[in-house]
Amino acid sequence: MLYMKKIFFSLILLFSGILIADEGMWLPLLLKSLNEKDMKKNGLKLSAEDIYSINKSSLKDAVVHFGGGCTAEIISESGLLLTNHHCGYSQIAAHSTVEKDYLTDGFWAMNREQELSNPGLTASIIQYMKDVTAEVKSGIRSGFSVAQIDSVTNLNIRKIEKEAVAGTHYEAYVRPFFYGNEYYLFVVETFRDIRLVGAPPSGIGKFGGETDNWVWPRHTGDFSVFRIYAAKDNKPADYSPENVPYKPKKSLTISLKGVNEGDFTMVYGFPGRTQEYLTSDAVDLIMSQSDPDKVKLREKRLTIMDSYMKVSDKTRIDYAAKYAGIANYWKKWAGEMNGLKYSNAVEIKKEFQDKFIRLISTDPIKKEKFNTSLNEFHDVYEKMKTLTKQMDYYSECIMGVEGFQYMRSYSALFTNYYAMKAGKKNTFQQDLDNLKKSEKTFYSSYHTEMDREICAEMLKCYDADVKTSLRPRFLDSLLNSFNHDYKALAKFLHDQPLLKAEELRKLVGNWDGNYKNYEKDVYLRLTREIIDYYSKNVQPAFSNYNSILTSMYSDYVREIKTTVKDRPFYPDANSTLRVAYGKVKGYQPRDGVSYGFYTTLDGIFEKENTGNEDFKAPKYLRELFQRKEFGSYADKKDGKIHVAFVASNHTTGGNSGSPVFNGNGELIGTNFDRCWEGTMSDILYNPKICRNIVLDVRYTLFVIDKYAGASHLIKEMKIVY
């Protein structure tokens, strides 16, 4: 009975015209027509133009695409940026040494001169977006093949992008929406001088570690502070001591009023990727095969990495960012597959498809077309199972070994060199220069023994799970030659000359004189043959099926939008600027389990008392807690420091660091995670268990002010009480 209720409830949401306020990642450009009325009904006090405008300053001008993979927000008139600790983690790690361990101890610049530059880090701000669907599709005629459509589309996109920024310092890109049914242009200003201002110690910024990652209740102070610098004309510039803090069009007002259950919340950021319109067969492939494979492989790598990181501070620092990156999606995929099972996602998708066919059944031609189409979806995904396993084992197993990753650079170098000798223009010299630059970075943070052990374990998994007929021949012959002794084979590979720093220096220092000495390196040869095998036998077929699926989904989603007229639809996330809105709300993930909507500083020390090594808070934080030196950051009702809260905003990767606003458009927190039970929201949003986790801005300011003593930063901010 409970099972049927779940399906019935989902169908009501899909087809009754009731739009869940909590669900959706909406284009700011369309808020006026699609969402403003509903947002105001749920507690928004702003207008759609206050959120997105090209005619006046609006919230969009303070929302930043940080490093291309996270979001940040501008919180002062001097370009101060707030984002997540895990978004700035690689920069913090890059500045850390055993002697100056900023990861463990934290970092705070007490003046502008102490702020640290970060080569390669960017911060991009959207200037405007525009619907360019008609322009992108101009010239496409009836009867065009998929290849012809792609050719015309790509030419039109390049033209639109070029014309949009001609004569300016801006950049432009066009992105498809609804599987190519719509296209939007984004014009951005990208800053290249971004400096680290502050980061809490790991006992705050990573409190809870992997134990608490993707988990509620949460007590992680997941924030870091950067600053945008610009040339004296306030335009983007490469790093220079002459640069000055950026003067933004908009900086955010910060509220210390706190939140109550049921309060309106809005997340503004750059969500990475969702797949909300997948069919039941696609969901089944993800839930039953792909996620379990990737979780298993990453778990084995993480176990080995952890064992080495525990015994050496240098290794811990060198691999901190690498470990965090691997662990993040390992746990996400585990939560996703469990959430999909819990929500009966495959059955819900099947019921949706059946209902869809019934809705179009009055048109016999459409009914036959989409019945056939859904059967074709099934056939394609059946064929995709083997290819998906091959691709997952290539990326997560073979290329999960650092040695193979680095040899991939050599492989491209040799390939381009041979092509250059044959008279073909390519990027050989650029590749060689890049390898010279990367050599110091790679070897300074590379642990041969650890990678050798990971290599042995990955070879074992590959041998067990990938059929002999689906492997590169040379890899199979090596496995046989070593009688499937994975440790011996891994040692043999890691003893090859090209994985040694001194040999690399010889090669790149005198390529023409030395390349012949290395072109028969067994590790290089194996990597080249693996790449060659997958590029010829797997990736083309995988890409071809994905192109077929994109075309099929284009028709399918277009018909869904046409048929179901009484609700708006939101496009899948694709790293473009979006708005999500919902309510502060606890949840019940399992029978007999109920979670409140916020956590406090008290909970940090309750967890610390368990003895788990992931729960180690700084001594001075405990002293502040015991003395109740909370300043103006304590909650007005209970007098406690609130650390985090949960809400029903629809978020995903890329929303890390996103500003979270109250109904007045004031900053109340920084988005940093989702609840583990609801990570399947990338594929199916379930309002019962999907929650985003927000760092309460009052805890952020408490740490900056009372813990770090960086009150000069507080003075930059506009704060309302």
Disulfide bonds with the S-S distance in Angstrom:
Cys70-Cys87 2.20
